[in-house]
Amino acid sequence: MSKKLETKLVTAGRNKKWTHGVVNPPVQRASTVVFNTVAEKNAATIKRQGHTLFYGRRGTETHFSFQEAMVDVEGGAGCALYPCGAAAITNTILAFVEHGDHILMVDTCYEPTRDFCNIILKKMGIETTYYDPMIGEGIRELIRPNTKILFTESPGSYTMEVQDIPTLSKIAHEQDIIVMIDNTWGAGVNFSPFEFGVDISIQAATKYIVGHSDVMLGTSVANEKYWPQLREQSYLMGQCISPDDAYTGLRGLRTLGVRLKQHDTNALAVAKWLEQRPEVDHIRHPAFETCPGHEFYKRDFTGGNGLFSFVLKTSNKEATTALLDTVEHFSMGYSWGGFESLILANEPSTFDTMRTVANPHFTGTLVRVHIGLENVEDLIEDLARGLEAYNAVLNR
């Protein structure tokens, strides 16, 4: 029986073999799994690659429930679990590359992803070429005979460019290149990667899946072609998470749909208010025409969330500091996806080091906000006070 998204989020992973007759699967903690007979041990060894109790690092029933739920919600054939989003990204890449390979990495990637490519992969003799997120058909010119992975992130970190994933995937598959996506913004529900040609979808489940800023967690869901290699390579690299964290991620899935809708509603209201402010040059929210790739967002996404950026008309560090120090409902923090509102600012010079081929060359400060679940009028009033403090510095 087919299920709509909201129903999937409530029912996914709740197989009776994991729940044992209760609503939520019990938290099953284990390192050693014991067997009473040689036959039992041998059977578990044979089936260890599936959802079978074998050894703690292979997972317990709590892990199996969460993995099954992620596949049910996002698609694919299997889900590997990691202790954080960065681990999910790096270990997924490592599972498919070797010395002499080449990867294509979107220039708007998450900053730790860039550091991993520039430091770890370089040390291993794996070359990275960064490409403009809006390159589209032009990606053909960057493909080499040894290109192994095309890595995408849509929307992009901070500047929010939305990529033409179907076009990029089609071209990559012509050369048997693996297409990966950091799908954290889409949260696995607002963008369905496997419907658009993606082979492996990665998330920092720390963000919206957990949803309460209290657990570090990463997921990587692969299609049937690449799941066996991802599963075994990740196991060999020692990747695992605690059953308590798996349980928390599973619990977060249940309210993911309603939380995202409220984040989206709040964020759009704040963004529309900011759009009218004289201090603001433009809004970098995929739902706005001023955001690069807006047309792909309208075509491929089913909704948004609380994360977007806006660019101020001027760059003045003292004024920006006044803005950040004045707001009360917005805290400064490097994550997002929880129930709380957050704010960070990047001066134009920041992108000289963050970007290689897709520097937006802003003249004003970029401010990234995560709009939480607070009352939206309170948030707008808070930003208004912050902008008053900003203007007070500029007008001195």
N, C-alpha and C positions, 0 to 999 in steps of 0.2 A: 504494500500500500504506500502510495506516495505521500509525502508530508511537506507542508509548508515550513518555512524557516523557523517561525516561532515555535511550532510543534517539535521540530528537530532539536532545538536548543533545550527544550524541556525533557525530551525522551532519550536523546542520544547517550549511549554508553550505559543505559539502565537495563542491560540484559540481566535476566534473573540469575544467570550463573555468576554475575559479579555482585549483585545486590543481595542475594539470598533472602528475598522476601521483604526487604525494607526499602524505603524510598531512595536513600543514598547508599552507595556501596561503603562497607566498613573500611576504615583505614587499616590495611594489612601491612604491618611492618615485618620485614624479614631480611636477613642476609643469607643464612643457610636454610635450604629446603631439605628436609630429611625424607628418606624413602625406607619402607619396611622390607622391600624385597629387591633382588637384583632386577627382576622383570620390571618393577615400577621405575627404578632408576634408569634402566635402558630405554623405556618408553618415553620418559621425560627428556632424556638426552636426544632422542630422535626428533621429538616435537619442540625442542627448546627455542626454535626460531619463530614459533607461533606463540599465541597467548597461552603458554603452559608454564606452570611453576617449575623452575629448574634451579635458579640461583638468583639471589637478590638483585644483582645488576641487570639481569634479564627482565626484572619487573615482578610485581605482585599483582593480585587481582585489582587493586586500586589503580595501578598504572595501566593495566589492560583496559579498564573501564574508560579512563581518560583518553587513551590512544584511540579506542574504538569511537568515542564521541567526536574527537577531532576529525577523523576520517568521514564520519557520517555528516558532519556539518560542512567541512571544507571540500570534501571529495578526495580522490586519490585512492591508493591501495594500502598505505600504512603510515604510521606517525612515529617518529623518533623524538625522544624527550631529552632536554638539556637543562643545565642549571641556570641558564640565563639566555637572553636573546642573542647576545654576542657569541656565546658558545654555539648556538644553533646555526648562526651564519658561518662562522669559521670552520666548524666541524663538517658542515654540509659541503662546503667547498673542498675541504681536505679529503673528503671521501671520494672525490672524483678527479683529482689532479695528481700529477707526478712531475718530476724534474723534466724541464724542457717544454712544458705546456704553456699555453697562453690563454688568458681570460679577458673578456670584455666586461668592464665594470662601469655602471652609470656614474657620472661625475657628481651627482647629487646624493650619493649614498651616505648612509649613517657614518659619522666620523670614525668610530672604531673599526668599521669595515675597511675604510681607506687605510688606516694604520696597519691593519692586518695584512693588506695587500702589499703595502710599501715596505714593511719590515719582515714579517714572517714568510710570506710567499716569495719575496725577493731573495731571502736567504736560502730558500729551497730551490732556487733556479726556475721559478715560475714567473712569467712576465705578465704584467697587467697593463692594459690600455684603457684609459678612461674615455668615455664618449658622452656627447651632449645628450641629455634625456629626450630632446625633441628631434633626434636625428632621423627617425623613421627609416625610410628606404636606404638612407645613406649608410646604414650599418654594414651593408654589403662590402663597402670599401675597406672596412677595418678587420674583416674576417681573414684569418690566416689558415694555412693548412694545419697548424697545431693548435688552433683555437678550440678549447674544450668546453668553456662555459660562457654563456651570456647572462650576466647578472643584472636584474632590474630592481628598481624600488619606485613604487608609484602610489601616491605622490612622493616627490623627493623630500629629503630632510630639509627643513627650514624654508626652502623656497617653493616647495609644493608643486613642482611641475608634474603633470600627469602624462604618462608615457602611452604610446600606441602599442600596447602589448600584443594584440593579434598580429600586427604587421611584423614586429620584431621576432615573434615566435615562429612565424611562417618562414622567414628568411633563415633563422638559425637552424630550423629543422631540415632545411634543404641541404645543410652541411653536417647534419647529425650532431649539432651542438646542443648541449643541455641548457635549457632555459630555467633560471631560478628567479624567484621574486621575494623581496622583503615585503610581505603582505600585512605588516603590522597595522598600518593605517586603515586598511580595509577590514581588518580583524577577522578575516575568513568568512564574513557574512555580507559585507557591502561590495565586495569584489570576489567573484568566484573564479579563481585562477585557472582551474583545469578546463573551464569552458572557453578560455582564450589562448590555449596552447602552452601554458606553463607546465613544466615537468615537476618542479619541486617548489612548494610554497612554504616560506619560513616566517615565523612570527616571534616577536618578543612578547610572549604571553604574559610577561610582567605587566604589560600595559592593559588593554581592554579586557582580555580574557579573565585575568585575575581581578582587575577593576577596583582594587582597594589599596593599592600602593603598599602592600605588605609581603609580597612574595616575589622572588626572582625566578623566572621560568621561561624556557624556550621550546618551541615546537618546530618540527620540519616534516611536512607531509609530502610524500612522493607518489608519483603515479606507478602503475604496475611495472613498467620497464625499469625504473631506477630504484624502486623500494628495496629489493634484496641487497643491493650494494650499499645503499645508505644505511640500512639496518645493521649489516655486519661490520661495516667500517666504523660506524659510530660505537658499536659494542667493543670493538678492538681498541678504540681510543679511550675507553673507560667512561663513556658518557652515560650518566644516569641521574635521577633526581629522587628526592625522598618521597615516600608515599603520602606524607602530609601535604607536600606541595602539589602533588598530583590531585589530591582530593580538593585542595583549594581552587586549583584551576578548573576542575570539573564543576565545582559549585558556582564559580563565576560564570560559566557558560549559561547557567539557567536564567540569569538576569541580563545577559549580554544584549539581547535584542531591545529590551525596554530602556536600558541604560544608554545605548548608542542613540536611540531616537531622541532622548531628552538632551544628551550632549549636543546632538546635531541641531535641535530646535534652539537651544540656548546660544550655540555658537553663531548660527545664522542671524539671530537677533542682535548679538553684539557686533558682528561683522557689518551688518547694515547700518548700525549706529556709527561705527568707526568710519565707514565710507563717507559719511556726511561731515566728518570733522575736518576743519581747515588744516590741521597739522598733518593729516594723512595723505600721502601721495597715491597709494593704491592698496588694494586688498589681495593677498595671496591665499585665497580659499578656492579649492577646485570648483565650487558651485558658482563662482564669480567669473565673468568674462575676462577680467583683468588677470586671471591666473593662466599661465601657459598650459595648454592641453585641456582647457575647459571642455572642448568638444568631445574629447575622449572620456572625460568624466561623465558627461551626459549620456554617452553611448554605452559605457561599460559598467558604471557603478549604480548601485541601487539606493545609496544614501551616503551620508557623511558622518562626522563625529565632532569632537570638541576641539580638534587641533587645527590651527591655521596661523598665518602670519600677516602682518601689515607693515608697510614701509612708510616711514615718516619722510617729510619733505626735506628735512635737514639732518645733519649729523653733528651732535654736540654731546660729548660724553658726560659733561656735568649736568646738562638738562636731562639726559637719559637716566642718569643716576637718581636725580630728583624724582622722576616718574616712578622708577622701580622702588625707591625707598618710601614713597608716599602711599602706594596702594596697600590695602589691608587684607582684602579677600584673595589677592593673588600673591602666592609665595614664589620665590625663585627656587627652581629645582630642575634637575637634568632629565627627569623622566616625564611621563604623562600617561593618561589613560585611567587614572584613578578618579574618585568622586570629587576631588578638590581642583580648584583653579590654580594655574601656574603661569609664570611669565619669565621670559629670557630676552635679552637684547643682543644684537650683533651689529657692530659698526661696519661700515662698508669695507674697511681694510681686512676684516675677518675673512672675507671670501677670496682674498688674494692667496691665502694659504689653504683654505678649505676646497677650492676648486682649481681644476687644471685646464679644462676646455670649455666650461660653462659658467664662467664668472658673470653674474648678472650686472656687475658694475653699478651698483646702487650709489646714489649720491647721499641718500638719507639712511638713517638707522632702520634695520629690520627688527621688528619685535614679534617674537613667537609667543602665542598664548595657547594654553589649554583651558577651554571653558568647561568648568565642572558642573555639578548638579545644584549649585546654590541658586537662589532667586536671581533671575537675570537682571531685574531692576537694580538690585544691590550691586551686581557686578558692573553695570553701566555707570552707576553713580561713583563707584570706586575708581574706574578708569577716568571718569571726568575729573575727579580730584587729582589723580596722577598727572593728567594732561595740564591741569591748571598749574601744578608745581613745575612741570616741564616748561610751560610758557613763561612762568615767572623768572626762570633762569635766562631764557632766551631774550627777554625784554629788559633785563637789568641794564 
